[in-house]
Amino acid sequence: MSILELIEKVKNLPKDKQIEVMDFVEFLSSKKIQSVDKIPNLENSPLKIFRTNPFIVTGFTPFTRNEANER
């Protein structure tokens, strides 16, 4: 559906439903702006450091799925 088709559909709605659509669009646009502002700088995050330089535990043997379920 194109923007023009969407606009035509909204125009055909009753006035109260048009207001609901506009409120919802306002909500989505404000949520998008807030979420972009909250993106942290991940360059030096602990997860990134761990993923690029994982530590290795010598002698470690992970459980199989069955062994993990038994415990």
FIROTOR-984219 format. One line per field, with one value per residue: chain; residue in three letters; residue number from 1; x, y, z of N, C-alpha, C, CB in turn. Coordinates in steps of 0.02 Angstrom, whole numbers, plus 50000, padded with zeros to 5 digits. Glycine has a CB too. Example, Ala and Ser with C-alpha at 12.3 -4.5 7.8 and 13.67 -1.06 7.14 Angstrom:
// residues 2
ch [A	A]
aa [ala	ser]
i [1	2]
n.x [50660	50642]
n.y [49716	49888]
n.z [50390	50354]
ca.x [50615	50684]
ca.y [49775	49947]
ca.z [50390	50357]
c.x [50660	50645]
c.y [49835	50002]
c.z [50390	50394]
cb.x [50565	50704]
cb.y [49776	49970]
cb.z [50452	50286]
//
This chain:
// residues 71
ch [A	A	A	A	A	A	A	A	A	A	A	A	A	A	A	A	A	A	A	A	A	A	A	A	A	A	A	A	A	A	A	A	A	A	A	A	A	A	A	A	A	A	A	A	A	A	A	A	A	A	A	A	A	A	A	A	A	A	A	A	A	A	A	A	A	A	A	A	A	A	A]
aa [met	ser	ile	leu	glu	leu	ile	glu	lys	val	lys	asn	leu	pro	lys	asp	lys	gln	ile	glu	val	met	asp	phe	val	glu	phe	leu	ser	ser	lys	lys	ile	gln	ser	val	asp	lys	ile	pro	asn	leu	glu	asn	ser	pro	leu	lys	ile	phe	arg	thr	asn	pro	phe	ile	val	thr	gly	phe	thr	pro	phe	thr	arg	asn	glu	ala	asn	glu	arg]
i [1	2	3	4	5	6	7	8	9	10	11	12	13	14	15	16	17	18	19	20	21	22	23	24	25	26	27	28	29	30	31	32	33	34	35	36	37	38	39	40	41	42	43	44	45	46	47	48	49	50	51	52	53	54	55	56	57	58	59	60	61	62	63	64	65	66	67	68	69	70	71]
n.x [50043	50030	50080	49989	49876	49851	49820	49702	49620	49616	49552	49424	49378	49278	49273	49317	49392	49492	49559	49608	49698	49790	49837	49900	50001	50074	50117	50199	50297	50356	50403	50499	50593	50633	50689	50800	50876	50912	51006	51147	51326	51411	51540	51639	51579	51551	51505	51544	51683	51705	51659	51750	51869	51867	51877	51966	51934	52035	52029	51892	51739	51594	51424	51322	51162	51076	51146	51140	51003	50980	51026]
n.y [49942	50107	50273	50366	50286	50248	50372	50401	50299	50335	50457	50415	50366	50381	50537	50526	50410	50448	50539	50450	50378	50480	50511	50391	50387	50498	50449	50340	50409	50488	50389	50330	50433	50447	50320	50321	50419	50353	50257	50177	50209	50083	50047	50026	49934	49809	49687	49692	49697	49573	49488	49512	49480	49348	49260	49113	48962	48845	48670	48661	48584	48589	48553	48428	48441	48347	48316	48439	48452	48351	48399]
n.z [50000	49957	50012	49966	49944	50074	50132	50064	50114	50249	50238	50208	50326	50476	50568	50704	50698	50610	50691	50787	50708	50674	50802	50833	50736	50777	50901	50859	50786	50886	50969	50888	50874	51009	51030	50945	51005	51121	51091	51141	51144	51077	51056	51155	51237	51364	51313	51177	51192	51253	51151	51049	51110	51181	51338	51379	51457	51521	51506	51512	51483	51399	51449	51374	51294	51353	51472	51536	51555	51646	51765]
ca.x [50000	50069	50059	49928	49820	49838	49786	49633	49583	49605	49502	49358	49359	49243	49318	49348	49443	49547	49596	49645	49755	49839	49868	49944	50059	50114	50149	50253	50352	50391	50439	50558	50641	50660	50731	50863	50914	50934	51054	51211	51387	51429	51610	51677	51535	51580	51488	51586	51750	51706	51651	51811	51925	51837	51926	51962	51944	52068	52000	51820	51700	51524	51375	51277	51093	51049	51178	51114	50933	50981	51046]
ca.y [50000	50169	50327	50396	50240	50253	50436	50394	50257	50374	50508	50384	50346	50433	50587	50502	50360	50487	50565	50394	50363	50533	50502	50333	50408	50541	50404	50304	50455	50508	50330	50322	50485	50430	50261	50340	50456	50309	50208	50191	50197	50013	50035	50000	49898	49746	49632	49695	49679	49501	49453	49518	49451	49303	49226	49041	48924	48782	48610	48667	48544	48608	48499	48416	48460	48297	48325	48501	48439	48305	48435]
ca.z [50000	49953	50056	49938	49958	50146	50144	50040	50162	50309	50221	50207	50393	50515	50597	50765	50679	50582	50748	50815	50663	50682	50868	50828	50697	50822	50950	50826	50769	50947	50993	50844	50893	51074	51027	50913	51055	51175	51068	51174	51106	51091	51038	51212	51282	51388	51268	51118	51213	51263	51086	51009	51148	51232	51380	51370	51519	51503	51535	51516	51437	51408	51453	51317	51311	51399	51537	51566	51576	51703	51826]
c.x [50045	50042	49994	49867	49801	49800	49714	49591	49568	49552	49431	49335	49317	49294	49353	49402	49503	49591	49637	49707	49809	49874	49918	50008	50104	50151	50208	50312	50390	50430	50502	50611	50673	50707	50798	50906	50943	50985	51122	51269	51412	51502	51649	51633	51567	51565	51532	51658	51755	51702	51713	51871	51898	51893	51914	51978	51974	52035	51924	51787	51627	51480	51341	51208	51064	51081	51151	51042	50930	50994	50996]
c.y [50062	50220	50358	50352	50243	50317	50431	50352	50296	50427	50479	50360	50400	50478	50561	50450	50395	50514	50511	50377	50416	50528	50444	50350	50453	50498	50368	50350	50477	50450	50319	50372	50469	50371	50276	50377	50411	50257	50223	50181	50128	49997	50003	49962	49832	49688	49632	49674	49603	49464	49457	49486	49403	49271	49151	49007	48857	48725	48612	48624	48561	48546	48489	48437	48411	48304	48387	48490	48393	48343	48484]
c.z [50000	50003	50032	49951	50032	50162	50121	50088	50225	50297	50224	50276	50426	50551	50660	50751	50647	50638	50781	50774	50672	50750	50866	50790	50739	50873	50918	50810	50831	50975	50952	50864	50960	51070	50994	50963	51109	51154	51100	51126	51125	51075	51094	51261	51304	51342	51206	51135	51221	51196	51044	51043	51201	51275	51373	51436	51499	51540	51541	51463	51448	51413	51386	51339	51363	51468	51573	51592	51636	51768	51849]
cb.x [49951	50068	50113	49936	49839	49904	49823	49632	49623	49671	49515	49359	49422	49194	49279	49295	49413	49521	49548	49599	49731	49805	49814	49908	50038	50067	50098	50227	50325	50341	50393	50538	50607	50603	50695	50851	50870	50875	51060	51220	51440	51384	51643	51712	51467	51554	51414	51585	51770	51648	51592	51825	51968	51794	51922	52011	51877	52144	52029	51797	51713	51500	51323	51279	51049	51061	51254	51115	50893	51034	51111]
cb.y [50000	50197	50381	50408	50168	50251	50493	50362	50194	50407	50537	50325	50331	50401	50651	50472	50308	50544	50597	50332	50360	50602	50488	50274	50444	50591	50353	50271	50516	50534	50267	50331	50554	50415	50205	50383	50508	50275	50207	50147	50253	49967	50100	50057	49884	49730	49636	49766	49714	49479	49482	49591	49506	49248	49249	49016	48916	48785	48599	48741	48466	48653	48514	48340	48461	48226	48331	48558	48409	48251	48470]
cb.z [50061	49881	50062	49863	49939	50184	50107	49970	50179	50332	50152	50159	50436	50566	50614	50811	50631	50537	50798	50820	50589	50676	50922	50795	50632	50859	50976	50762	50731	51000	50989	50771	50895	51123	50989	50851	51087	51204	50990	51235	51120	51052	51017	51248	51248	51458	51247	51088	51279	51307	51048	50995	51181	51199	51454	51314	51560	51520	51602	51509	51446	51351	51508	51294	51248	51373	51527	51516	51518	51693	51816]
//
